Amino acid sequence: MSDTNPTRYALRKHEVASALGICERKVHDLIKSGELPSFKVGRVVLIPIAGMQAFIASQVQTGGHA
């Protein structure tokens, strides 16, 4: 049976950039600094969705203004 909407566990850099509303270069910088986890499959750099969500949670400020 074919799943027409498979669960995704990781995104490419350009997909993360689009999801976060930032440029792909910033995603690269976040990966390089260790703030955003990633792994490679062949030449493709992938960012785990859970890692992206953890990054977002770490950036959320509580109280006050951003």
CNS distance restraints for C-alpha pairs under 8 A (distance, minus, plus):
assign (resid   8 and name CA) (resid  49 and name CA) 7.92 0.50 0.50
assign (resid   9 and name CA) (resid  48 and name CA) 5.76 0.50 0.50
assign (resid   9 and name CA) (resid  49 and name CA) 5.60 0.50 0.50
assign (resid   9 and name CA) (resid  50 and name CA) 7.60 0.50 0.50
assign (resid  10 and name CA) (resid  46 and name CA) 5.77 0.50 0.50
assign (resid  10 and name CA) (resid  47 and name CA) 5.16 0.50 0.50
assign (resid  10 and name CA) (resid  48 and name CA) 4.03 0.50 0.50
assign (resid  10 and name CA) (resid  49 and name CA) 5.02 0.50 0.50
assign (resid  11 and name CA) (resid  15 and name CA) 5.88 0.50 0.50
assign (resid  11 and name CA) (resid  16 and name CA) 6.26 0.50 0.50
assign (resid  11 and name CA) (resid  46 and name CA) 5.39 0.50 0.50
assign (resid  11 and name CA) (resid  47 and name CA) 5.25 0.50 0.50
assign (resid  11 and name CA) (resid  48 and name CA) 6.41 0.50 0.50
assign (resid  11 and name CA) (resid  49 and name CA) 6.59 0.50 0.50
assign (resid  12 and name CA) (resid  16 and name CA) 6.39 0.50 0.50
assign (resid  12 and name CA) (resid  44 and name CA) 7.40 0.50 0.50
assign (resid  12 and name CA) (resid  45 and name CA) 6.15 0.50 0.50
assign (resid  12 and name CA) (resid  46 and name CA) 4.82 0.50 0.50
assign (resid  12 and name CA) (resid  47 and name CA) 6.26 0.50 0.50
assign (resid  13 and name CA) (resid  17 and name CA) 6.14 0.50 0.50
assign (resid  13 and name CA) (resid  24 and name CA) 6.22 0.50 0.50
assign (resid  13 and name CA) (resid  27 and name CA) 6.43 0.50 0.50
assign (resid  13 and name CA) (resid  28 and name CA) 7.38 0.50 0.50
assign (resid  13 and name CA) (resid  45 and name CA) 6.81 0.50 0.50
assign (resid  13 and name CA) (resid  46 and name CA) 6.65 0.50 0.50
assign (resid  13 and name CA) (resid  47 and name CA) 6.99 0.50 0.50
assign (resid  14 and name CA) (resid  18 and name CA) 6.17 0.50 0.50
assign (resid  14 and name CA) (resid  23 and name CA) 7.97 0.50 0.50
assign (resid  14 and name CA) (resid  24 and name CA) 5.61 0.50 0.50
assign (resid  15 and name CA) (resid  19 and name CA) 6.10 0.50 0.50
assign (resid  16 and name CA) (resid  20 and name CA) 6.06 0.50 0.50
assign (resid  16 and name CA) (resid  24 and name CA) 7.89 0.50 0.50
assign (resid  16 and name CA) (resid  27 and name CA) 7.27 0.50 0.50
assign (resid  16 and name CA) (resid  47 and name CA) 7.63 0.50 0.50
assign (resid  16 and name CA) (resid  52 and name CA) 7.76 0.50 0.50
assign (resid  17 and name CA) (resid  21 and name CA) 5.77 0.50 0.50
assign (resid  17 and name CA) (resid  22 and name CA) 4.94 0.50 0.50
assign (resid  17 and name CA) (resid  23 and name CA) 5.43 0.50 0.50
assign (resid  17 and name CA) (resid  24 and name CA) 5.20 0.50 0.50
assign (resid  17 and name CA) (resid  26 and name CA) 7.79 0.50 0.50
assign (resid  17 and name CA) (resid  27 and name CA) 6.17 0.50 0.50
assign (resid  18 and name CA) (resid  22 and name CA) 6.49 0.50 0.50
assign (resid  18 and name CA) (resid  23 and name CA) 7.54 0.50 0.50
assign (resid  22 and name CA) (resid  26 and name CA) 6.58 0.50 0.50
assign (resid  22 and name CA) (resid  27 and name CA) 7.44 0.50 0.50
assign (resid  23 and name CA) (resid  27 and name CA) 6.77 0.50 0.50
assign (resid  24 and name CA) (resid  28 and name CA) 6.31 0.50 0.50
assign (resid  25 and name CA) (resid  29 and name CA) 6.24 0.50 0.50
assign (resid  26 and name CA) (resid  30 and name CA) 6.14 0.50 0.50
assign (resid  27 and name CA) (resid  31 and name CA) 6.23 0.50 0.50
assign (resid  27 and name CA) (resid  36 and name CA) 7.80 0.50 0.50
assign (resid  28 and name CA) (resid  32 and name CA) 6.15 0.50 0.50
assign (resid  29 and name CA) (resid  33 and name CA) 6.12 0.50 0.50
assign (resid  30 and name CA) (resid  34 and name CA) 6.25 0.50 0.50
assign (resid  30 and name CA) (resid  35 and name CA) 5.19 0.50 0.50
assign (resid  30 and name CA) (resid  36 and name CA) 5.36 0.50 0.50
assign (resid  31 and name CA) (resid  35 and name CA) 5.98 0.50 0.50
assign (resid  31 and name CA) (resid  36 and name CA) 4.72 0.50 0.50
assign (resid  31 and name CA) (resid  37 and name CA) 6.05 0.50 0.50
assign (resid  31 and name CA) (resid  38 and name CA) 6.58 0.50 0.50
assign (resid  32 and name CA) (resid  36 and name CA) 8.00 0.50 0.50
assign (resid  35 and name CA) (resid  55 and name CA) 6.90 0.50 0.50
assign (resid  36 and name CA) (resid  47 and name CA) 7.48 0.50 0.50
assign (resid  36 and name CA) (resid  51 and name CA) 6.50 0.50 0.50
assign (resid  36 and name CA) (resid  52 and name CA) 6.55 0.50 0.50
assign (resid  36 and name CA) (resid  55 and name CA) 6.31 0.50 0.50
assign (resid  37 and name CA) (resid  47 and name CA) 6.09 0.50 0.50
assign (resid  37 and name CA) (resid  48 and name CA) 7.02 0.50 0.50
assign (resid  37 and name CA) (resid  51 and name CA) 5.83 0.50 0.50
assign (resid  37 and name CA) (resid  52 and name CA) 7.62 0.50 0.50
assign (resid  38 and name CA) (resid  45 and name CA) 6.64 0.50 0.50
assign (resid  38 and name CA) (resid  46 and name CA) 5.49 0.50 0.50
assign (resid  38 and name CA) (resid  47 and name CA) 4.43 0.50 0.50
assign (resid  38 and name CA) (resid  48 and name CA) 6.53 0.50 0.50
assign (resid  39 and name CA) (resid  45 and name CA) 5.78 0.50 0.50
assign (resid  39 and name CA) (resid  46 and name CA) 5.42 0.50 0.50
assign (resid  39 and name CA) (resid  47 and name CA) 6.58 0.50 0.50
assign (resid  40 and name CA) (resid  44 and name CA) 5.49 0.50 0.50
assign (resid  40 and name CA) (resid  45 and name CA) 4.53 0.50 0.50
assign (resid  40 and name CA) (resid  46 and name CA) 5.96 0.50 0.50
assign (resid  41 and name CA) (resid  45 and name CA) 6.63 0.50 0.50
assign (resid  41 and name CA) (resid  46 and name CA) 7.50 0.50 0.50
assign (resid  47 and name CA) (resid  51 and name CA) 6.83 0.50 0.50
assign (resid  47 and name CA) (resid  52 and name CA) 6.92 0.50 0.50
assign (resid  48 and name CA) (resid  52 and name CA) 6.39 0.50 0.50
assign (resid  49 and name CA) (resid  53 and name CA) 6.18 0.50 0.50
assign (resid  50 and name CA) (resid  54 and name CA) 6.15 0.50 0.50
assign (resid  51 and name CA) (resid  55 and name CA) 6.17 0.50 0.50
assign (resid  52 and name CA) (resid  56 and name CA) 6.28 0.50 0.50
assign (resid  53 and name CA) (resid  57 and name CA) 6.20 0.50 0.50
assign (resid  54 and name CA) (resid  58 and name CA) 6.16 0.50 0.50
assign (resid  55 and name CA) (resid  59 and name CA) 6.41 0.50 0.50
assign (resid  56 and name CA) (resid  60 and name CA) 6.48 0.50 0.50
assign (resid  61 and name CA) (resid  65 and name CA) 7.77 0.50 0.50
assign (resid  61 and name CA) (resid  66 and name CA) 6.76 0.50 0.50
